[in-house]
Amino acid sequence: MQTLTDLADEYGFLDSDDRYRLLIDLGRDLEPMPDALKTDATLVRGCSASVWVYPTPRDDGTLHFLADSNAAITKGIIALVLLAVQDKVPQAILATDIEGELAPFDLRNQLSSNRTQGIPNMIALIRETAARQAA
């Protein structure tokens, strides 16, 4: 699995069309989320596309997230966010500067605002989940 640092290095060399393709490819590689988990309870509010996030606490204390979207670019953004937090313990997720990890991708300037408006809500949901699990 690639790291965000590796991806950011690659992303920096790409033109805008290739950046879109990279995001779409990342989204295609997301672990499938069963339709049964795509409910109102797992829907992230404030996203222009439908985005669902389902956290699963694992026996080893880590959190594993399943996520999906009905929009290809948004699904790629989800994949970036998950690279920062996937399969970490809640305390590590809470200590992660997710926005800082995404900064090299400059998503706000690379994509339209409606594609990025739900990112803070998704990050907040992940942090809230980690905080509940850490307690």
Legacy VTK file of the C-alpha trace (Angstrom):
# vtk DataFile Version 3.0
C-alpha trace
ASCII
DATASET POLYDATA
POINTS 135 float
0.000 0.000 0.000
1.343 3.422 -0.953
1.853 6.080 1.676
0.492 9.601 1.436
4.065 10.872 1.105
4.730 8.603 -1.882
1.459 9.643 -3.491
2.116 13.343 -2.855
5.490 13.058 -4.578
3.857 11.406 -7.605
0.905 13.839 -7.559
3.251 16.826 -7.638
4.650 15.786 -11.011
1.279 15.295 -12.697
-0.781 17.743 -14.730
-4.395 18.347 -13.700
-5.875 15.650 -15.972
-3.465 13.040 -14.636
-4.215 14.150 -11.068
-7.893 13.431 -11.689
-6.986 10.016 -13.083
-4.827 9.262 -10.048
-7.699 10.131 -7.707
-10.127 8.018 -9.725
-7.694 5.075 -9.640
-7.292 5.448 -5.860
-11.060 5.383 -5.492
-11.327 2.244 -7.596
-8.838 0.541 -5.290
-10.893 1.199 -2.144
-12.029 -1.904 -0.309
-15.635 -2.551 -1.376
-18.298 -1.359 1.038
-21.384 -3.597 1.143
-24.559 -1.791 0.109
-26.181 -2.863 3.390
-23.785 -0.509 5.216
-24.737 2.483 3.059
-27.423 3.836 5.338
-28.505 7.195 6.654
-26.458 6.457 9.800
-23.217 6.073 7.801
-23.882 8.970 5.404
-21.486 11.904 5.804
-23.442 15.149 5.924
-22.442 18.181 3.869
-20.953 16.360 0.898
-22.198 17.242 -2.572
-21.865 13.571 -3.537
-23.124 10.766 -1.353
-20.348 9.582 0.972
-20.638 6.772 3.474
-18.121 5.871 6.176
-18.399 2.785 8.361
-15.844 2.321 11.155
-15.019 -1.118 12.491
-13.063 -1.552 15.735
-10.686 -4.477 15.411
-9.558 -6.920 18.089
-6.057 -5.416 18.054
-7.460 -2.004 19.038
-7.184 -0.447 15.592
-9.982 1.128 13.594
-10.689 -0.050 10.075
-12.881 2.106 7.868
-15.027 1.094 4.949
-16.052 4.031 2.799
-17.661 4.701 -0.538
-19.101 7.437 -2.708
-21.259 7.632 -5.787
-18.733 10.032 -7.400
-15.384 8.798 -8.736
-13.278 11.836 -7.769
-14.851 11.977 -4.309
-14.077 8.305 -3.850
-10.426 9.105 -4.589
-10.429 11.872 -1.983
-11.871 9.383 0.509
-9.007 7.018 -0.319
-6.501 9.798 0.475
-8.145 10.494 3.830
-8.184 6.796 4.694
-4.477 6.467 3.891
-3.863 8.848 6.795
-5.917 6.897 9.351
-6.606 3.347 8.201
-5.862 0.567 10.693
-4.397 2.847 13.360
-5.271 2.884 17.040
-7.702 5.645 18.035
-5.012 7.616 19.883
-2.834 7.662 16.747
-5.780 8.816 14.642
-6.490 11.627 17.100
-2.810 12.639 16.986
-2.731 12.652 13.175
-2.955 16.026 11.452
-5.148 14.715 8.652
-5.519 18.129 7.018
-1.752 18.569 7.166
-1.220 15.155 5.583
-3.562 16.165 2.748
-1.994 19.627 2.290
0.556 18.538 -0.364
-2.356 17.544 -2.604
-3.724 21.122 -2.526
-7.213 19.729 -3.101
-8.976 23.039 -2.522
-7.124 24.617 -5.447
-7.046 21.516 -7.643
-10.730 20.620 -7.420
-13.982 22.538 -7.404
-15.275 23.612 -3.998
-18.269 21.270 -4.200
-15.846 18.317 -4.509
-13.970 19.286 -1.341
-16.689 20.723 0.894
-17.404 17.428 2.623
-13.772 16.639 3.514
-13.898 18.454 6.897
-17.115 16.585 7.766
-15.563 13.244 6.904
-12.465 14.045 8.953
-14.663 15.156 11.869
-16.611 11.883 11.731
-13.372 9.876 11.761
-12.039 11.886 14.712
-15.318 11.532 16.630
-15.212 7.776 16.090
-11.598 7.613 17.274
-12.431 9.732 20.350
-15.313 7.414 21.292
-13.080 4.357 20.879
-10.224 5.939 22.846
-12.453 6.694 25.818
LINES 1 136
135 0 1 2 3 4 5 6 7 8 9 10 11 12 13 14 15 16 17 18 19 20 21 22 23 24 25 26 27 28 29 30 31 32 33 34 35 36 37 38 39 40 41 42 43 44 45 46 47 48 49 50 51 52 53 54 55 56 57 58 59 60 61 62 63 64 65 66 67 68 69 70 71 72 73 74 75 76 77 78 79 80 81 82 83 84 85 86 87 88 89 90 91 92 93 94 95 96 97 98 99 100 101 102 103 104 105 106 107 108 109 110 111 112 113 114 115 116 117 118 119 120 121 122 123 124 125 126 127 128 129 130 131 132 133 134
